Amino acid sequence: MSIDDEFGAVLIDVESAPYPIFRPVERFTREEHDRYMEAHEVLRDSLSQSMIQFVTTESSNLMDYLITVGSAMKRERRIIGSSQLAVVLVPAGC
């Protein structure tokens, strides 16, 4: 495989030297390259969407919990001052 190959896979070797060495390991045709790049982008977008969904879900759960705690404190008319600690029991699943 020559260094002039337009498309291909490389191994980034970071253990053999104090700097990265790029070692060609496979040649690709233009069609294979395009297919692999498209698959990579689909996977990357999917992972990004999964992370966004996870953060959205967890943020929503946290807000629900904080609203439940705030509502319970309001019902109990508890005020947390600098010298007072209020403990509020929240039902499981909230």
C-alpha positions in Angstrom: 0.0 0.0 0.0 1.5 3.3 -1.0 1.2 6.6 0.9 -0.5 8.0 -2.2 -3.6 5.8 -1.7 -6.5 8.2 -1.6 -8.9 6.2 0.6 -8.2 3.7 3.3 -8.0 2.8 7.0 -5.1 3.8 9.1 -4.0 2.6 12.5 -2.8 5.4 14.8 0.1 3.9 16.7 0.8 5.9 19.9 2.9 3.3 21.7 5.9 2.9 19.3 7.1 6.4 19.4 6.7 9.6 21.4 4.5 10.9 18.6 1.6 9.3 16.7 2.5 7.2 13.7 -0.2 6.6 11.1 0.1 3.1 9.6 -2.1 2.3 6.5 -3.9 -1.0 7.1 -6.5 -1.3 4.3 -7.3 0.4 1.0 -10.9 1.5 0.2 -12.5 2.2 -3.1 -14.3 5.6 -3.3 -17.7 3.7 -2.9 -16.5 1.9 0.2 -15.1 5.1 1.7 -18.4 6.9 1.1 -20.4 4.0 2.6 -18.2 3.9 5.7 -18.3 7.6 6.2 -22.1 7.6 5.9 -22.3 4.8 8.4 -20.0 6.6 10.8 -22.1 9.8 10.6 -25.3 7.9 11.2 -23.7 6.2 14.3 -22.4 9.5 15.6 -25.7 11.2 15.1 -27.5 8.3 16.8 -25.2 8.5 19.8 -25.7 12.3 20.0 -29.4 11.8 19.9 -29.2 9.1 22.6 -27.2 11.5 24.8 -29.6 14.4 24.2 -32.6 12.1 25.1 -30.8 10.9 28.3 -30.1 14.4 29.4 -33.6 15.5 28.6 -35.1 12.6 30.5 -32.9 13.1 33.6 -33.5 16.8 33.6 -37.2 16.2 33.5 -36.9 13.7 36.4 -34.9 16.2 38.5 -37.4 19.0 37.9 -40.3 16.6 38.9 -38.4 15.8 42.1 -37.7 19.4 42.9 -41.3 20.4 42.3 -42.5 17.5 44.5 -40.1 18.6 47.3 -41.1 22.2 46.9 -44.8 21.4 47.0 -44.3 19.2 50.1 -42.4 22.0 51.8 -45.1 24.5 50.9 -47.8 22.1 52.3 -45.8 21.7 55.5 -45.0 25.4 55.6 -41.5 24.6 56.4 -38.9 27.3 55.9 -35.2 26.5 55.8 -33.3 29.1 57.7 -29.6 29.3 58.4 -30.1 27.5 61.8 -32.9 25.2 60.8 -32.8 22.0 58.8 -36.0 20.6 57.4 -36.3 17.0 56.4 -39.1 16.3 53.9 -40.1 12.7 53.1 -41.1 12.2 49.5 -43.0 9.1 48.4 -41.0 6.6 46.4 -41.2 7.0 42.7 -41.2 10.8 42.8 
